[in-house]
């Protein structure tokens, strides 16, 4: 098991959340791929979208439903600063995860995060568990709580 998956597993355990991390047969780089692997609706896939604060230089995480897109203006308003694109090196440096496997928890540094209210419409969602082939199934309300993210509207 990779150290990224172990970090997610440790974060779940520390939060007293008992879920199984599963390795998928195929890639989960996209929400559509992840939904096909998990056998769920595309909006039950949590996408972890990282932006870089233009002033602070810090990472800001937006957890959104798989079929949604983050509105840059709404996201910037929530973050309190203009947000720019985060490249792969920045994302790995801030979260410890590679693009396609960014988990909503278990980051190597503290990250401000926001949670798409659309995800709260489901009993269960699926999220990346540290690699493009590892996912976990969880109640979105529990994930929002343990990720200390703020529920908000920030999609197009």
Secondary structure by P-SEA (a helix, b strand, c coil): ccaaaaaaaaaaaaacbbbbbbbbccccccaaaaaaaaccccccbbbbbbbbcccccbbbbbbccccccccaaaaaaaaccccccccaaaaaaacccccccccccccccccccccccccccccbbbbbcccccccccccaaaaaaaaccccccccc
